[in-house]
């Protein structure tokens, strides 16, 4: 079955399989482990873009891919944020991480509920969501690769805050679009 899978779905599965590899490499002793962990995260981020591109380009969209792709994205980002929260060990990193992970849970539940009532298109992915995802990936990549609280890490931290702000804004937009249905008959 694995060899008969569509290429975009294989890339999504690869992204999920890279998660434990990323964690193990991140915690390995050595000056090289942050760079290797960052490279693994970058590979996962590239496969995120590539699987969507190939699915459209090769006309290989599938229900399995539509389900698994956002799961893989959220897992990789959540795991990376959790290890960064531990590494930086400060509310300054914990707060935006909680905002980002919490938003993903809320919006996933909202999308599932909207799909159940046949209103999924009201909460489709927006441009703001794509920019937010890009900022998340860049900030996480930088924060993994560099020494915590070094000059370069502050670029990652500021970018993480930008991603958290866009996270709140996009959550507001999603909830605003769904609000009339959410408050119906309360």
C-alpha positions as CSV (number, residue, x, y, z in Angstrom):
1,X,0.0,0.0,0.0
2,X,2.8,2.4,0.9
3,X,4.4,2.1,-2.6
4,X,1.0,2.8,-4.3
5,X,0.4,6.0,-2.4
6,X,0.3,9.3,-4.1
7,X,3.6,11.4,-3.9
8,X,2.0,14.3,-1.9
9,X,0.7,11.8,0.7
10,X,4.1,10.1,1.0
11,X,5.7,13.6,1.6
12,X,3.1,14.2,4.4
13,X,3.9,10.9,6.0
14,X,7.6,11.7,5.7
15,X,6.9,14.9,7.6
16,X,5.2,12.9,10.4
17,X,8.1,10.4,10.5
18,X,10.6,13.3,10.8
19,X,9.0,14.5,14.1
20,X,10.6,11.8,16.4
21,X,13.9,12.1,14.4
22,X,13.8,15.9,15.0
23,X,13.3,15.4,18.7
24,X,16.1,12.9,19.1
25,X,18.5,15.0,17.1
26,X,17.5,18.2,19.0
27,X,18.5,16.6,22.3
28,X,21.8,15.0,21.1
29,X,24.9,16.4,22.7
30,X,27.1,18.3,20.4
31,X,27.5,21.7,18.8
32,X,26.2,20.3,15.5
33,X,22.8,19.1,16.9
34,X,20.9,22.4,16.7
35,X,21.9,22.9,13.1
36,X,20.9,19.3,12.2
37,X,17.6,19.6,14.0
38,X,17.0,22.9,12.2
39,X,17.8,21.2,8.9
40,X,15.3,18.5,9.7
41,X,12.7,21.1,10.6
42,X,13.4,23.0,7.4
43,X,13.0,19.8,5.4
44,X,9.6,19.2,7.0
45,X,8.6,22.8,6.2
46,X,9.7,22.4,2.6
47,X,7.7,19.1,2.3
48,X,4.7,21.0,3.7
49,X,4.9,23.4,0.8
50,X,5.9,20.7,-1.8
51,X,3.1,18.2,-1.0
52,X,0.4,20.9,-1.6
53,X,2.1,22.1,-4.8
54,X,2.5,18.5,-6.1
55,X,-1.1,17.6,-5.1
56,X,-2.4,20.5,-7.2
57,X,0.1,20.2,-10.0
58,X,-0.2,16.4,-10.5
59,X,-4.0,16.4,-9.7
60,X,-3.3,14.1,-6.8
61,X,-5.5,15.6,-4.1
62,X,-7.2,13.1,-1.9
63,X,-9.4,13.0,1.2
64,X,-6.5,11.2,3.0
65,X,-4.1,14.1,2.1
66,X,-6.7,16.7,3.0
67,X,-7.0,15.2,6.4
68,X,-3.4,14.3,7.1
69,X,-1.6,17.4,5.8
70,X,-2.9,19.8,8.4
71,X,-2.4,17.2,11.1
72,X,1.3,16.8,10.1
73,X,1.8,20.6,10.1
74,X,0.2,21.1,13.5
75,X,2.2,18.2,15.0
76,X,5.5,19.4,13.8
77,X,4.9,23.0,14.9
78,X,3.6,22.0,18.3
79,X,6.5,19.6,19.0
80,X,9.0,22.2,17.9
81,X,7.4,24.9,20.1
82,X,7.3,22.5,23.1
83,X,11.1,21.8,22.8
84,X,11.7,25.5,22.4
85,X,9.7,26.3,25.5
86,X,11.8,23.9,27.5
87,X,15.1,25.2,26.0
88,X,14.3,28.9,26.6
89,X,12.5,28.3,29.8
90,X,10.8,31.7,30.1
91,X,7.3,33.0,29.9
92,X,8.5,35.2,27.0
93,X,8.5,32.0,24.8
94,X,5.8,30.1,26.6
95,X,3.1,32.7,26.0
96,X,3.4,32.9,22.2
97,X,3.8,29.1,22.0
98,X,0.6,28.6,24.0
99,X,-1.2,31.2,21.8
100,X,-0.2,29.4,18.7
101,X,-0.9,25.8,19.9
102,X,-4.2,26.9,21.6
103,X,-5.3,28.6,18.4
104,X,-4.6,25.5,16.4
105,X,-6.8,23.4,18.7
106,X,-9.7,26.0,18.6
107,X,-9.6,26.3,14.8
108,X,-9.3,22.6,14.3
109,X,-12.4,22.1,16.4
110,X,-14.2,24.9,14.7
111,X,-13.4,23.5,11.2
112,X,-14.6,20.1,12.2
113,X,-17.9,21.4,13.6
114,X,-18.4,23.7,10.5
115,X,-17.8,20.7,8.3
116,X,-20.4,18.7,10.3
117,X,-23.0,21.3,9.6
118,X,-22.1,21.8,6.0
119,X,-20.5,25.2,6.4
120,X,-16.8,24.3,6.0
121,X,-16.2,27.0,3.4
122,X,-16.9,29.8,5.9
123,X,-13.6,28.9,7.7
124,X,-11.3,28.1,4.8
125,X,-7.6,28.9,4.9
126,X,-6.9,32.6,4.4
127,X,-3.9,34.6,3.2
128,X,-3.3,35.7,6.8
129,X,-3.1,32.0,7.8
130,X,-0.5,31.4,5.2
131,X,1.6,34.4,6.3
132,X,1.2,33.3,9.9
133,X,2.5,29.8,9.0
134,X,5.5,31.2,7.2
135,X,6.4,33.4,10.2
136,X,6.0,30.4,12.5
137,X,8.3,28.3,10.4
138,X,10.9,31.0,10.1
139,X,10.9,31.8,13.8
140,X,11.0,28.2,14.9
141,X,13.8,27.5,12.4
142,X,15.9,30.4,13.7
143,X,15.3,29.6,17.4
144,X,16.2,26.0,16.9
145,X,19.4,26.7,15.0
146,X,21.0,29.4,17.2
147,X,22.1,29.8,20.8
148,X,19.2,30.8,23.0
149,X,19.1,34.6,23.7
150,X,21.9,35.3,21.3
151,X,21.5,38.3,19.0
152,X,20.2,36.1,16.2
153,X,17.7,34.3,18.5
154,X,16.0,37.7,19.1
155,X,15.2,37.7,15.4
156,X,13.4,34.4,15.9
157,X,11.7,35.6,19.1
158,X,10.4,38.8,17.5
159,X,9.2,36.7,14.5
160,X,7.5,34.3,16.9
161,X,5.6,37.3,18.4
162,X,4.6,38.4,14.9
163,X,3.3,34.9,14.2
164,X,1.4,34.9,17.5
165,X,-0.2,38.3,16.7
166,X,-1.3,37.0,13.3
167,X,-2.4,33.8,15.0
168,X,-4.8,35.8,17.2
169,X,-5.9,37.9,14.2
170,X,-6.7,34.9,12.0
171,X,-8.5,33.2,14.9
172,X,-10.6,36.3,15.3
173,X,-11.4,36.2,11.6
174,X,-12.4,32.5,11.7
175,X,-14.5,33.0,14.8
176,X,-16.1,36.1,13.4
177,X,-17.1,34.2,10.2
178,X,-18.6,31.4,12.2
179,X,-20.1,33.5,15.0
180,X,-23.7,33.7,13.6
181,X,-23.8,29.9,13.5
182,X,-22.1,29.5,16.9
183,X,-24.6,31.7,18.7
184,X,-27.7,30.4,16.9
185,X,-30.1,29.0,19.5
186,X,-27.9,29.5,22.6
